[in-house]
């Protein structure tokens, strides 16, 4: 893999003007310290299922995107909709930050008043992260813990979201299979 350099503060690397730090990136534009996240880069589409003892099981379609940034993290965004009506169901945005030793930190915000901070492992296109903190607004659902398991193999992604909420123990809430959308 080759390397691209951009000087922070230049037109190639937006940042603080006058900052002379050299940022090393590979061909995909990902910071060299975030290369463990490279298999996740791109836009993905697929179909999933949701369930929980307090709701009627449902299906959804999803599009998510993992974009490189010129710092050692990846920007994440996701939206889902009802496959029958096209009605929006959910959105979330956040950041993934790989750390030395095969670790990853994830921060995700939901428009429903929930903010997740998760930590876990990242190895060979697989992330397994569990919440260390779940922040809730006064009107958010009582979500206590979350676990995200995400795997990528080639142009296929699969994830499972487990949740402990409304007094119930940790259990599967969402599962989805996605395919990378060609650029």
HELIX and SHEET records of a PDB file:
HELIX    1   1 UNK A   32  UNK A   40  5                                   9    
SHEET    1   A 2 UNK A   4  UNK A   7  0                                        
SHEET    2   A 2 UNK A  22  UNK A  25 -1                                        
SHEET    1   B11 UNK A  42  UNK A  52  0                                        
SHEET    2   B11 UNK A  55  UNK A  68 -1                                        
SHEET    3   B11 UNK A  74  UNK A  81 -1                                        
SHEET    4   B11 UNK A  88  UNK A  99 -1                                        
SHEET    5   B11 UNK A 103  UNK A 110 -1                                        
SHEET    6   B11 UNK A 114  UNK A 123 -1                                        
SHEET    7   B11 UNK A 126  UNK A 136 -1                                        
SHEET    8   B11 UNK A 143  UNK A 153 -1                                        
SHEET    9   B11 UNK A 156  UNK A 165 -1                                        
SHEET   10   B11 UNK A 171  UNK A 180 -1                                        
SHEET   11   B11 UNK A  42  UNK A  52 -1                                        
END                                                                             
